[in-house]
């Protein structure tokens, strides 16, 4: 039996993992064909580029998971992208650049993307990967993204590429009216994919779409734990 080609593996990822997860927007499916995921995966894990799992980006896998230094599963990235549905005139902010892959997907739909990464090694990885991929409308900044980037706001789209206990108000205030924020909220054993839409100057709607698990983004506040 012959070894599947890279394009066959990409096709299988889309048809067997992503489409069955209700990612049906033809533009997003086309983008997943176009943006070469394997170019954003660390060389040591290249064989996992199209697998239905998280990929550690540096160091030991357990440490990478603890620090949130992973690529999320392809279906998770695709579904979050579909939830916020960037449009060609819009500006997007991502927190947690990682390898730069989600920023590349956002850049395929939005006019401009700024992605924040607190870990210098990962910020360089994301910057290099985006540059090699020829993506010119995504900018990587080395920064703590837990308070967003008010100086560049407001944004039409915000994606937190990891989980948080709750979305900070400071980030919600950086959404334009009509803007959408997607992330994963809550704590183990159950987290929820969450879409927040700003419907007015002081009003927001929240929809929790499906149960999942994802590593924490660092520096975001955790709820107090009381002991009695």
N, C-alpha and C positions, 0 to 999 in steps of 0.2 A: 504494500500500500504506500503510495507516495505521500510525502510530507505536505500538509496544506501550505499554500502560499500565504504571505502576509495579508494580501487582499482577501483571501478566503477566510482567514482568522478574523479580520475586521468585519466582514460580512456576517460571520457567525455570531460575533459579539452583538451586533446590532439586531439581528433577527431572533437570536435565542435568549438574550439577556435583556436588551433595552426595549424593543418593541413589546414583548409580553408584559413589561412593567408600565404599560399605558403611555409610553412616549411615542406619540403618533403624529406629531407636527412634522410635515415633510421637509420643512426647511431645517429643522434640527437634525433629522435623520440624515439629510444631505451633508450637513456640517460635520457630523460624526464620521462620514466617509472621507471628507476632505481634510480635516485636521488629523495629522498622523500621531495617534496616541503613543506609539512606540518611540517617537522622538522626544517624549517628555518623561520617559521611564528611566531610572538609573540603570546603567549598563549591567550591573550585577543581577537585576531582576527583569531583564528584557524578555525572558521567556514567559513572564506573567502579564505582559502588556495588555492582553485581551481577556484575562481571566476575571471571573466574577468575585473579586476579593480586593481588599485594601492592599496597597503596595507601600512598604516602608521606604522612606526617601534617604535616610542616613542612619548609620550606627546599627545597633542590634534591633531586630524587629520589635521586641517587647518594649524597649526604650523609645523607639520611634512612635509606637502606639500610645505610650503614656504621655508623650510630649505633643501628640497630635501631628507628627511629622510624617504624614502618609498621603498618598493619593487615594481618594475615596473610590468605591466601586464604580465602574463605568455607568451602570444603570442609575446610581445615585446622582452622579454629576449630570447626566442627561435629564433626569427628572427635575432636578433643581433648576436647570437651565430652562426647561419647558415651563415651570411654574412662574418664573419671573419674566419670561418671554420678551427679551430686549428687542427694541425696534431701531431701525437704522439711524434715527436722529438722536438717540438717547445716550446718556452718560452713565457708566456703571462703576461701582466700587466693589472690590472683593477684599475680604479680610482672610488671610491665610493663603498666600500665593502658592506655597508648596513648590511643585515642579513647573508651574506656569500653565498647566493644561486647561484648567477652568478659565483662566484669563484668556487663553487662546480661543476657547469656545465663545466666551462673551464677546470677544473682539470680532468674531465672525458675524455677529448680529448687531452690535452697538456701534455708535460712532467713535466713542472713546472709552477706554477702560483704565482705571488705576487700581493696582493690586498691592496690598500691604503685606509684608512678611517680616516678622520680628527676628527671625534667625538669619544672621548674615550669610551663612553658607547656602541656605535655601534661596535667599533673595538673589544671590549670584547665579544659582542654578536656574531659577525661573527666568532671569534676565537673559542668560545665555541661550536657553531653549527657545524663548520667544524670538530672539534675534536670528538664530539659525533657521527658524521656521518662516522668517520673512514677515513677521507680524509687526506692523509699525504703529498701530493705534492702541497698544497696550503698554503701560508704563509700570515698572516695578519700583516700589519704594520700600526701603528698609525702615520699618516703623512698627510700634505697638498699635494695632488696629482696634483695640477694645473700645476706644472712644471715637472711632471713625476718622474722618478727615474733613472737619468742618470748613477749613479754609478753601476747599475745592467744591464744597456742596452748594446747593442741594443736588442729590442724585436721583435719577429715574429708577435705577436698579441697584440694590445692594445684595451681595451674596456672602454669607459667612460659611466658609468651606470647612466646617467642623461643627461640633455641638457646643451649646452654651446653656447654662441653667435658665437664664432669661435674657431677652434682648434688651440691652441698656437703652434708656430713654434718649441718651445723647445720640445714638445711632438712628433711632426713629425720627428724631428731629431733623436729620440730614436727608430725609426722603422728600422729594417734591410731592405736592398733591397729585395723586394718581400714581405715585411711585410704589414699587414693590420690593419687599425684603424677604429673602428665603434663607432659612437655616434649619437646624435641628435643635430642638429644645427639650429640657427635662433632664432626668438622671436615670441611671441604670436601676432596674432592669428594662424599663421602657422609656424610650424617647420618641418624640413625634416630629416629623417633618412639618415645618411651620411656614406659612406664607402670610405676611402682614402687608396690607395695602393702606396707604394714607388716603383717606377719603375727603379730608377737609383740613383746615388749619389745626384743629385740635382733635380730629377724629380718625380712628383707625379701625379696620376690620381684620380679624385674625381667623385663618382657616388652618386646621391641623389635618394633614392629608393622609399620612400613613405612619405606622409604627416602624422604628428602625433603631439602630445604634451607631454612634460615630464617636471618635476620640474628641476630647475637649480642645477647644482653642485656648491658648494660654492667656493669662492676664485678665480674663473676663471674671466678674465677681461670681462667687458661689454663695448659695443661701447659708445663713447661719445655722449651725447645728447646736441645739440646746441639749444639755444633759440634765437629768433630774435625779 
